[in-house]
Amino acid sequence: MSTETSEPKSITNAGGNQALLNPFLPLALFGCSFLMFLSWQVTRITRERDTLQTAISQREPAVVQAEDSKMRLEKLAMELLEVAKTNSEARKIVAKYNIQYTPGKKAENAQ
């Protein structure tokens, strides 16, 4: 009858020395590599988010200005359409630029 020991198995490497087969080292290396990869991904995504938030905040004044310009232009067009009912010059401008009123899409603050 043979007696089995609980010692790790060993192999002989090229130099003739015996090396132990320990599964902990490859698993530890893989775990460390995976943690490094995840931390790199989180850092990259965080930087990208910060960059996008900065870009959005820089463009916000332009968006507000564009909305204000659109509202004023719509109000001007509505006033021009009202004047075009009685003025021939205004009618020519409305016809030249094909200005039309679509019900339901009225300019805000237009009176």
CNS distance restraints for C-alpha pairs under 8 A (distance, minus, plus):
assign (resid   8 and name CA) (resid  20 and name CA) 6.51 0.50 0.50
assign (resid   8 and name CA) (resid  21 and name CA) 6.47 0.50 0.50
assign (resid   8 and name CA) (resid  22 and name CA) 7.16 0.50 0.50
assign (resid   9 and name CA) (resid  20 and name CA) 6.18 0.50 0.50
assign (resid   9 and name CA) (resid  21 and name CA) 5.92 0.50 0.50
assign (resid  10 and name CA) (resid  18 and name CA) 6.13 0.50 0.50
assign (resid  10 and name CA) (resid  19 and name CA) 5.49 0.50 0.50
assign (resid  10 and name CA) (resid  20 and name CA) 4.42 0.50 0.50
assign (resid  10 and name CA) (resid  21 and name CA) 5.71 0.50 0.50
assign (resid  11 and name CA) (resid  18 and name CA) 5.45 0.50 0.50
assign (resid  11 and name CA) (resid  19 and name CA) 5.43 0.50 0.50
assign (resid  11 and name CA) (resid  20 and name CA) 6.50 0.50 0.50
assign (resid  11 and name CA) (resid  21 and name CA) 7.29 0.50 0.50
assign (resid  12 and name CA) (resid  16 and name CA) 5.66 0.50 0.50
assign (resid  12 and name CA) (resid  17 and name CA) 5.58 0.50 0.50
assign (resid  12 and name CA) (resid  18 and name CA) 4.34 0.50 0.50
assign (resid  12 and name CA) (resid  19 and name CA) 6.02 0.50 0.50
assign (resid  13 and name CA) (resid  17 and name CA) 5.70 0.50 0.50
assign (resid  13 and name CA) (resid  18 and name CA) 6.10 0.50 0.50
assign (resid  13 and name CA) (resid  19 and name CA) 6.49 0.50 0.50
assign (resid  23 and name CA) (resid  27 and name CA) 6.49 0.50 0.50
assign (resid  24 and name CA) (resid  28 and name CA) 5.91 0.50 0.50
assign (resid  25 and name CA) (resid  29 and name CA) 6.11 0.50 0.50
assign (resid  26 and name CA) (resid  30 and name CA) 6.06 0.50 0.50
assign (resid  27 and name CA) (resid  31 and name CA) 6.02 0.50 0.50
assign (resid  28 and name CA) (resid  32 and name CA) 6.12 0.50 0.50
assign (resid  29 and name CA) (resid  33 and name CA) 6.08 0.50 0.50
assign (resid  30 and name CA) (resid  34 and name CA) 6.07 0.50 0.50
assign (resid  31 and name CA) (resid  35 and name CA) 6.17 0.50 0.50
assign (resid  32 and name CA) (resid  36 and name CA) 6.14 0.50 0.50
assign (resid  33 and name CA) (resid  37 and name CA) 6.17 0.50 0.50
assign (resid  34 and name CA) (resid  38 and name CA) 6.20 0.50 0.50
assign (resid  35 and name CA) (resid  39 and name CA) 6.12 0.50 0.50
assign (resid  36 and name CA) (resid  40 and name CA) 6.13 0.50 0.50
assign (resid  37 and name CA) (resid  41 and name CA) 6.23 0.50 0.50
assign (resid  38 and name CA) (resid  42 and name CA) 6.18 0.50 0.50
assign (resid  39 and name CA) (resid  43 and name CA) 6.12 0.50 0.50
assign (resid  40 and name CA) (resid  44 and name CA) 6.12 0.50 0.50
assign (resid  41 and name CA) (resid  45 and name CA) 6.10 0.50 0.50
assign (resid  42 and name CA) (resid  46 and name CA) 6.02 0.50 0.50
assign (resid  43 and name CA) (resid  47 and name CA) 6.25 0.50 0.50
assign (resid  44 and name CA) (resid  48 and name CA) 6.22 0.50 0.50
assign (resid  45 and name CA) (resid  49 and name CA) 6.11 0.50 0.50
assign (resid  46 and name CA) (resid  50 and name CA) 6.24 0.50 0.50
assign (resid  47 and name CA) (resid  51 and name CA) 6.17 0.50 0.50
assign (resid  48 and name CA) (resid  52 and name CA) 6.22 0.50 0.50
assign (resid  49 and name CA) (resid  53 and name CA) 6.16 0.50 0.50
assign (resid  50 and name CA) (resid  54 and name CA) 6.19 0.50 0.50
assign (resid  51 and name CA) (resid  55 and name CA) 6.25 0.50 0.50
assign (resid  52 and name CA) (resid  56 and name CA) 6.16 0.50 0.50
assign (resid  53 and name CA) (resid  57 and name CA) 6.19 0.50 0.50
assign (resid  54 and name CA) (resid  58 and name CA) 6.18 0.50 0.50
assign (resid  55 and name CA) (resid  59 and name CA) 6.33 0.50 0.50
assign (resid  56 and name CA) (resid  60 and name CA) 6.24 0.50 0.50
assign (resid  57 and name CA) (resid  61 and name CA) 7.96 0.50 0.50
assign (resid  59 and name CA) (resid  63 and name CA) 6.46 0.50 0.50
assign (resid  60 and name CA) (resid  64 and name CA) 6.29 0.50 0.50
assign (resid  61 and name CA) (resid  65 and name CA) 6.12 0.50 0.50
assign (resid  62 and name CA) (resid  66 and name CA) 6.06 0.50 0.50
assign (resid  63 and name CA) (resid  67 and name CA) 6.20 0.50 0.50
assign (resid  64 and name CA) (resid  68 and name CA) 6.22 0.50 0.50
assign (resid  65 and name CA) (resid  69 and name CA) 6.11 0.50 0.50
assign (resid  66 and name CA) (resid  70 and name CA) 6.07 0.50 0.50
assign (resid  67 and name CA) (resid  71 and name CA) 6.19 0.50 0.50
assign (resid  68 and name CA) (resid  72 and name CA) 6.25 0.50 0.50
assign (resid  69 and name CA) (resid  73 and name CA) 6.04 0.50 0.50
assign (resid  70 and name CA) (resid  74 and name CA) 6.11 0.50 0.50
assign (resid  71 and name CA) (resid  75 and name CA) 6.22 0.50 0.50
assign (resid  71 and name CA) (resid 107 and name CA) 6.03 0.50 0.50
assign (resid  71 and name CA) (resid 108 and name CA) 6.47 0.50 0.50
assign (resid  72 and name CA) (resid  76 and name CA) 6.15 0.50 0.50
assign (resid  73 and name CA) (resid  77 and name CA) 6.13 0.50 0.50
assign (resid  74 and name CA) (resid  78 and name CA) 6.19 0.50 0.50
assign (resid  74 and name CA) (resid 106 and name CA) 7.72 0.50 0.50
assign (resid  74 and name CA) (resid 107 and name CA) 5.28 0.50 0.50
assign (resid  75 and name CA) (resid  79 and name CA) 6.25 0.50 0.50
assign (resid  75 and name CA) (resid 107 and name CA) 5.63 0.50 0.50
assign (resid  75 and name CA) (resid 108 and name CA) 7.55 0.50 0.50
assign (resid  75 and name CA) (resid 109 and name CA) 7.48 0.50 0.50
assign (resid  75 and name CA) (resid 110 and name CA) 5.22 0.50 0.50
assign (resid  76 and name CA) (resid  80 and name CA) 6.12 0.50 0.50
assign (resid  77 and name CA) (resid  81 and name CA) 6.17 0.50 0.50
assign (resid  77 and name CA) (resid  99 and name CA) 7.18 0.50 0.50
assign (resid  78 and name CA) (resid  82 and name CA) 6.35 0.50 0.50
assign (resid  78 and name CA) (resid 101 and name CA) 7.42 0.50 0.50
assign (resid  78 and name CA) (resid 107 and name CA) 7.70 0.50 0.50
assign (resid  78 and name CA) (resid 110 and name CA) 7.37 0.50 0.50
assign (resid  79 and name CA) (resid  83 and name CA) 6.27 0.50 0.50
assign (resid  80 and name CA) (resid  84 and name CA) 5.96 0.50 0.50
assign (resid  80 and name CA) (resid  90 and name CA) 6.48 0.50 0.50
assign (resid  80 and name CA) (resid  94 and name CA) 7.51 0.50 0.50
assign (resid  81 and name CA) (resid  85 and name CA) 6.77 0.50 0.50
assign (resid  81 and name CA) (resid  90 and name CA) 7.63 0.50 0.50
assign (resid  81 and name CA) (resid  91 and name CA) 7.81 0.50 0.50
assign (resid  81 and name CA) (resid  94 and name CA) 7.03 0.50 0.50
assign (resid  81 and name CA) (resid  99 and name CA) 7.72 0.50 0.50
assign (resid  81 and name CA) (resid 100 and name CA) 7.83 0.50 0.50
assign (resid  81 and name CA) (resid 101 and name CA) 7.86 0.50 0.50
assign (resid  82 and name CA) (resid  86 and name CA) 7.83 0.50 0.50
assign (resid  83 and name CA) (resid  87 and name CA) 5.90 0.50 0.50
assign (resid  83 and name CA) (resid  90 and name CA) 6.34 0.50 0.50
assign (resid  84 and name CA) (resid  88 and name CA) 6.55 0.50 0.50
assign (resid  84 and name CA) (resid  89 and name CA) 7.46 0.50 0.50
assign (resid  84 and name CA) (resid  90 and name CA) 4.59 0.50 0.50
assign (resid  84 and name CA) (resid  91 and name CA) 4.53 0.50 0.50
assign (resid  84 and name CA) (resid  94 and name CA) 7.24 0.50 0.50
assign (resid  85 and name CA) (resid  91 and name CA) 7.22 0.50 0.50
assign (resid  87 and name CA) (resid  91 and name CA) 6.34 0.50 0.50
assign (resid  88 and name CA) (resid  92 and name CA) 6.31 0.50 0.50
assign (resid  89 and name CA) (resid  93 and name CA) 6.46 0.50 0.50
assign (resid  90 and name CA) (resid  94 and name CA) 6.20 0.50 0.50
assign (resid  91 and name CA) (resid  95 and name CA) 6.10 0.50 0.50
assign (resid  92 and name CA) (resid  96 and name CA) 5.93 0.50 0.50
assign (resid  93 and name CA) (resid  97 and name CA) 6.20 0.50 0.50
assign (resid  94 and name CA) (resid  98 and name CA) 5.55 0.50 0.50
assign (resid  94 and name CA) (resid  99 and name CA) 5.04 0.50 0.50
assign (resid  94 and name CA) (resid 100 and name CA) 7.75 0.50 0.50
assign (resid  95 and name CA) (resid  99 and name CA) 6.78 0.50 0.50
assign (resid 101 and name CA) (resid 105 and name CA) 7.86 0.50 0.50
assign (resid 101 and name CA) (resid 106 and name CA) 7.86 0.50 0.50
assign (resid 102 and name CA) (resid 106 and name CA) 7.41 0.50 0.50
assign (resid 106 and name CA) (resid 110 and name CA) 7.41 0.50 0.50
